[in-house]
């Protein structure tokens, strides 16, 4: 170390002092600390730390002291874990400042960080090209255009980010509600009664106009969101965007099929296909997930708990295989005087196992022998226990996802309040 005097140096991180010898700094595992060894002047030192006391040879860093304490545990023992009750992204920001990477974390913490970053689409860079004090005054070429695109993207993607985003979200919700009302009304028997043929034609014409307007709005919204998106490939892979495409595409397919087939009564299969495509408009309801935290929480919970969901399905399948085989044997396979025809095969008994384990009990089939009824009681109790085991994990994940999404919504609401004040 060519700057400063004394056999040792002191690092003051957020009020906590650490003393090291000069030789230790040369090969210190933290890149920012090791840079102090090569500083030749006070200006070089101030590029590394926030302040410097020449008399005490003390270097000040205005950073999170508890996070640095955990980082020092990594220096001493070689294990790096997150600080309890601290945001993973904030701790990761501290790691980058001191010269560490995500690979230095223990495996369990790496998974937590990857999940958190994938949820929030947050990426950190070790060095910001214009992040220094001298780079704040000038803007790179095209900054205004990128800022406008970012504002447009937030307007369409985050309903609570601005007043315009809230208005846009409200209009989109109204279009979804209107399209669902028209879809439900078009299936009423009164619209298709022979005596109301003129009413049916008029109603069908009105419904087609409303449907075309709604589809036009959804198409324009989807195109604009695609244009202003940062990553086009990532935009196409998102589940909500796939659902939007599935909700819009059937309309254009049905229009093309109508144009090419016309009203030819011989094309019955085409008519069935058209009805199926029109019924796929029910996917528009899922578009409400963009505007309601509850639906977003449900989707995020299913994404995080797919292992628990697979485990639940495995439990049900194993129990269904066992109980269906035993019930078929006791009710129909053995010669006990009476044979229950409802349990003639194992696949037929699987239906009884499902409705019994889920405690639905439609009553369409039930065991009539004493061994079969005993097996039915065991099946019901086993279903309650097996279904309850993974649900605890799913419940806690649901609560966590809800609080995370609610916090993010509150953050955008604060920016909305600032917009009102300005």
C-alpha positions in Angstrom: 0.0 0.0 0.0 1.6 3.2 -1.2 -0.7 5.7 0.5 -1.0 6.3 4.3 1.2 5.4 7.2 1.1 2.9 10.0 1.4 -0.8 10.3 -2.4 -1.4 10.1 -5.5 0.1 8.5 -9.0 0.4 9.9 -12.2 -0.1 7.8 -15.3 1.7 9.2 -18.4 0.1 7.5 -21.6 1.7 8.7 -20.1 2.5 12.2 -18.5 -0.9 12.7 -14.7 -0.9 12.7 -12.4 -3.6 11.4 -8.6 -3.5 11.8 -6.2 -5.2 9.3 -2.5 -5.3 8.6 -1.3 -3.7 5.3 -0.1 -7.0 4.0 -3.5 -8.7 4.4 -5.1 -6.1 2.2 -2.9 -7.1 -0.8 -4.6 -10.5 -1.2 -7.9 -9.7 0.5 -10.8 -11.7 -1.0 -13.0 -8.6 -1.4 -12.0 -6.8 -4.5 -12.9 -3.3 -3.3 -10.9 -3.7 -0.1 -7.9 -5.1 -2.0 -7.9 -2.1 -4.3 -6.9 0.1 -1.3 -3.4 -1.6 -1.4 -2.6 0.0 -4.8 -3.9 3.6 -4.0 -1.2 6.2 -4.6 -3.0 9.3 -3.6 -6.0 10.5 -1.5 -8.0 10.9 -4.7 -7.4 7.2 -5.5 -8.6 6.3 -2.0 -11.8 8.4 -2.3 -12.7 6.5 -5.5 -12.8 3.3 -3.5 -14.3 4.5 -0.2 -16.6 7.3 0.9 -14.2 9.1 3.2 -10.7 8.8 4.7 -9.1 9.9 8.0 -5.3 10.4 7.4 -4.4 10.7 11.1 -6.0 7.5 12.2 -5.5 5.8 8.8 -9.3 4.9 8.8 -11.4 4.3 5.7 -15.1 5.0 5.8 -17.7 3.0 3.8 -21.3 4.2 4.0 -22.8 0.7 3.6 -24.9 -1.8 5.5 -22.9 -2.9 8.5 -24.8 -6.1 9.2 -24.5 -7.3 5.6 -20.7 -6.6 5.7 -20.5 -8.6 8.9 -22.0 -11.6 7.0 -19.6 -11.0 4.2 -16.7 -11.0 6.7 -17.9 -14.4 7.9 -17.5 -15.6 4.3 -13.9 -14.3 4.3 -13.1 -16.1 7.5 -15.0 -19.4 7.1 -15.8 -19.6 3.4 -19.6 -19.8 3.6 -21.8 -16.9 2.5 -25.5 -16.8 3.4 -28.2 -14.1 3.4 -28.8 -11.8 6.3 -32.0 -12.8 8.1 -34.9 -10.4 7.5 -33.0 -8.6 4.7 -34.1 -8.4 1.1 -32.2 -10.8 -1.1 -31.7 -8.2 -3.8 -30.4 -5.6 -1.3 -27.9 -8.1 0.1 -26.9 -9.0 -3.5 -26.3 -5.3 -4.1 -24.0 -5.2 -1.2 -22.2 -8.3 -2.5 -21.6 -6.6 -5.9 -20.3 -3.5 -4.2 -17.6 -5.4 -2.3 -16.7 -7.4 -5.4 -18.5 -10.7 -4.9 -20.9 -12.6 -7.2 -23.9 -14.8 -6.9 -21.8 -17.9 -7.3 -20.1 -17.2 -3.9 -23.4 -17.8 -2.1 -24.3 -21.2 -0.7 -26.5 -23.3 -2.9 -29.7 -22.8 -0.9 -29.2 -19.0 -1.0 -28.4 -19.1 -4.8 -31.8 -20.7 -5.4 -33.5 -18.0 -3.3 -31.7 -15.3 -5.3 -32.5 -16.9 -8.7 -36.1 -17.2 -7.8 -36.3 -13.6 -6.5 -34.6 -12.2 -9.5 -36.7 -14.2 -12.0 -39.9 -12.9 -10.2 -38.9 -9.2 -10.2 -36.9 -9.3 -13.5 -34.1 -7.4 -11.8 -30.5 -7.7 -13.0 -27.5 -6.0 -11.5 -24.3 -5.1 -13.2 -20.9 -5.0 -11.4 -19.9 -1.7 -13.1 -22.4 1.0 -14.3 -20.9 2.9 -17.3 -22.6 6.1 -16.4 -23.1 5.5 -12.7 -20.3 7.7 -11.5 -20.7 11.3 -10.4 -19.2 12.5 -13.7 -21.7 10.5 -15.7 -24.9 11.8 -14.2 -24.9 15.1 -16.0 -24.9 13.8 -19.5 -27.3 11.4 -21.2 -26.3 8.9 -23.8 -27.7 9.2 -27.3 -31.3 7.9 -27.6 -31.9 8.2 -23.8 -35.1 10.1 -24.3 -36.5 7.5 -26.7 -35.7 4.7 -24.3 -37.3 6.6 -21.5 -40.5 7.1 -23.5 -40.5 3.3 -24.3 -40.0 2.4 -20.7 -42.9 4.7 -19.7 -45.1 3.1 -22.3 -44.1 -0.4 -21.2 -44.9 0.4 -17.5 -48.2 2.0 -18.6 -49.3 -1.3 -20.3 -47.6 -3.8 -17.9 -48.2 -2.1 -14.5 -51.8 -1.0 -13.9 -50.8 1.0 -10.8 -47.7 2.8 -12.2 -49.5 5.9 -13.4 -52.9 7.6 -13.9 -52.8 6.6 -17.6 -52.1 3.0 -16.7 -55.1 2.9 -14.3 -57.4 4.4 -17.0 -56.1 1.8 -19.6 -56.6 -1.0 -17.1 -60.1 0.1 -16.4 -61.0 0.2 -20.1 -59.5 -3.2 -20.6 -61.5 -4.7 -17.7 -64.7 -3.2 -19.1 -64.0 -4.8 -22.5 -63.4 -8.2 -20.8 -66.7 -7.9 -18.8 -68.7 -6.8 -21.9 -67.3 -9.7 -24.0 -68.1 -12.2 -21.2 -71.6 -10.9 -20.8 -72.2 -11.2 -24.6 -70.7 -14.7 -24.6 -73.0 -15.8 -21.8 -76.1 -14.2 -23.3 -75.5 -15.8 -26.7 -76.1 -19.2 -25.2 -79.5 -18.4 -23.7 -82.4 -20.5 -25.2 -84.5 -17.4 -25.7 -82.1 -16.2 -28.3 -82.4 -19.4 -30.3 -86.1 -20.1 -30.0 -87.9 -20.6 -33.3 -90.6 -17.9 -32.5 -87.9 -15.4 -31.8 -86.0 -15.8 -35.1 -86.0 -12.1 -35.9 -84.8 -11.3 -32.4 -82.1 -13.9 -32.7 -80.8 -12.4 -36.0 -80.7 -8.9 -34.5 -79.1 -10.0 -31.3 -76.5 -12.1 -33.2 -75.7 -9.1 -35.4 -75.2 -6.9 -32.3 -73.1 -9.5 -30.5 -70.9 -9.8 -33.6 -70.3 -6.1 -33.6 -69.5 -6.0 -29.9 -67.2 -9.0 -30.3 -65.3 -7.3 -33.2 -64.8 -4.2 -31.1 -63.5 -6.1 -28.2 -61.2 -8.2 -30.3 -59.9 -5.0 -32.0 -59.1 -3.5 -28.6 -57.4 -6.7 -27.3 -55.4 -7.0 -30.6 -54.2 -3.4 -30.5 -53.3 -3.7 -26.8 -51.3 -6.9 -27.5 -49.5 -5.4 -30.5 -48.5 -2.2 -28.6 -47.2 -4.2 -25.6 -45.2 -6.4 -28.0 -43.6 -3.3 -29.6 -42.6 -1.6 -26.4 -41.4 -4.8 -24.7 -37.6 -5.0 -23.9 -37.1 -8.6 -24.9 -39.4 -9.9 -27.7 -38.6 -13.5 -27.1 -39.3 -13.2 -23.4 -42.5 -11.5 -24.2 -43.7 -14.4 -26.3 -42.8 -16.9 -23.6 -44.7 -15.2 -20.8 -47.8 -17.2 -19.7 -50.2 -14.2 -19.7 -49.1 -13.2 -23.2 -49.7 -16.8 -24.4 -53.2 -16.7 -22.9 -53.8 -13.4 -24.7 -52.8 -15.0 -28.0 -55.0 -18.0 -27.3 -57.9 -15.7 -26.6 -57.5 -13.6 -29.7 -56.4 -16.2 -32.4 -59.7 -18.2 -32.4 -61.7 -15.1 -33.5 -59.5 -14.6 -36.6 -59.5 -18.3 -37.4 -63.3 -18.5 -37.2 -63.6 -15.4 -39.4 -61.3 -17.0 -42.0 -63.3 -20.3 -41.8 -66.5 -18.5 -42.3 -65.2 -16.6 -45.3 -63.9 -19.8 -47.0 -66.8 -22.2 -46.1 -69.7 -19.7 -46.1 -73.1 -21.1 -45.0 -72.7 -24.5 -46.6 -74.7 -26.9 -44.4 -72.7 -29.9 -45.6 -69.6 -28.7 -43.6 -70.9 -29.8 -40.2 -67.4 -30.4 -38.9 -66.5 -26.8 -39.7 -69.6 -25.6 -37.8 -68.5 -27.6 -34.7 -65.0 -26.2 -35.0 -66.4 -22.6 -35.1 -68.5 -23.2 -32.0 -65.4 -24.6 -30.2 -63.3 -21.6 -31.3 -66.0 -19.1 -30.2 -66.2 -20.8 -26.8 -62.4 -20.3 -26.4 -63.2 -16.7 -25.7 -63.6 -17.7 -22.1 -59.8 -17.3 -21.9 -60.4 -13.6 -21.8 -61.4 -13.9 -18.1 -57.7 -14.8 -17.4 -56.7 -11.4 -18.8 -58.1 -10.0 -15.5 -55.0 -11.4 -13.9 -53.1 -8.4 -15.1 -55.2 -6.1 -13.0 -56.0 -8.2 -9.8 -53.5 -9.2 -7.2 -55.5 -12.3 -6.3 -55.2 -13.9 -9.7 -51.6 -13.0 -9.9 -51.0 -14.6 -6.5 -52.7 -17.7 -7.6 -50.5 -18.0 -10.8 -47.3 -17.2 -8.9 -48.2 -19.8 -6.2 -48.8 -22.5 -8.8 -45.5 -21.6 -10.5 -43.5 -21.8 -7.2 -45.3 -24.9 -5.8 -45.2 -27.1 -8.9 -43.2 -29.7 -6.9 -45.8 -29.8 -4.2 -48.5 -30.0 -6.8 -46.7 -32.9 -8.5 -46.3 -34.6 -5.1 -50.0 -34.2 -4.5 -50.9 -35.8 -7.8 -48.5 -38.7 -7.0 -50.2 -39.2 -3.6 -53.6 -39.3 -5.3 -52.6 -41.6 -8.1 -50.9 -44.1 -5.7 -53.9 -44.1 -3.4 -56.3 -44.4 -6.4 -54.5 -47.4 -7.8 -54.5 -49.2 -4.4 -58.1 -48.4 -3.3 -59.6 -48.9 -6.8 -58.1 -52.4 -7.1 -59.2 -53.4 -3.6 -62.7 -52.0 -4.0 -63.2 -53.8 -7.3 -62.0 -57.0 -5.7 -64.3 -56.7 -2.6 -67.4 -55.5 -4.5 -67.2 -57.5 -7.7 -64.2 -59.8 -7.8 -65.0 -62.1 -4.9 -67.9 -64.5 -4.7 -69.7 -63.0 -1.7 -73.2 -63.6 -2.8 -73.9 -60.1 -4.2 -71.9 -58.4 -7.0 -71.9 -54.6 -7.3 -72.0 -53.9 -11.1 -70.8 -50.3 -10.5 -67.4 -51.8 -9.6 -67.1 -54.1 -12.6 -63.6 -52.8 -13.5 -60.7 -51.0 -11.8 -61.2 -47.9 -14.1 -64.8 -47.7 -13.0 -63.7 -47.9 -9.4 -61.2 -45.1 -9.8 -64.1 -42.7 -10.1 -65.5 -43.8 -6.8 -62.0 -43.4 -5.2 -61.6 -39.9 -6.5 -64.9 -38.6 -5.2 -64.4 -40.4 -1.9 -60.9 -39.1 -1.3 -61.9 -35.6 -2.1 -65.0 -36.0 0.2 -67.4 -35.0 -2.6 -69.5 -38.1 -2.5 -72.0 -37.7 -5.4 -73.8 -40.9 -4.4 -73.9 -42.3 -7.9 -72.0 -45.4 -6.8 -71.3 -46.8 -3.3 -70.1 -50.1 -1.8 -72.8 -52.5 -0.6 -70.7 -55.1 1.1 -69.3 -54.8 4.7 -65.6 -55.1 3.6 -66.3 -52.6 0.9 -67.8 -50.1 3.3 -64.9 -50.5 5.7 -62.5 -49.9 2.8 -64.6 -46.8 1.9 -64.1 -45.3 5.3 -60.4 -45.9 5.2 -60.3 -44.3 1.7 -62.1 -41.2 2.9 -59.7 -40.7 5.9 -56.7 -41.4 3.8 -57.8 -38.8 1.3 -58.2 -36.2 4.0 -54.7 -36.9 5.3 -53.0 -37.1 1.9 -54.6 -33.9 0.7 -53.7 -32.0 3.8 -50.0 -32.8 3.8 -48.8 -30.7 0.8 -51.5 -28.0 1.2 -49.6 -26.5 4.2 -46.6 -25.7 2.0 -48.9 -24.3 -0.8 -50.7 -22.1 1.8 -47.5 -20.6 3.1 -46.3 -20.0 -0.4 -49.6 -18.3 -1.3 -49.3 -15.9 1.7 -45.7 -15.1 0.8 -46.6 -14.4 -2.9 -49.5 -12.3 -1.9 -47.4 -10.1 0.4 -44.7 -9.7 -2.3 -47.2 -8.7 -5.0 -49.0 -6.4 -2.6 -45.7 -4.7 -1.7 -44.8 -4.2 -5.4 -48.3 -2.8 -6.0 -47.8 -0.4 -3.1 -44.5 0.7 -4.5 -46.1 1.7 -7.8 -48.9 3.4 -5.9 -46.4 5.6 -4.2 -45.0 6.6 -7.6 -48.6 7.3 -8.7 -49.1 9.6 -5.6 -45.9 11.4 -6.6 -47.3 11.9 -10.1 -50.5 13.4 -8.6 -48.4 15.8 -6.5 -46.4 16.9 -9.5 
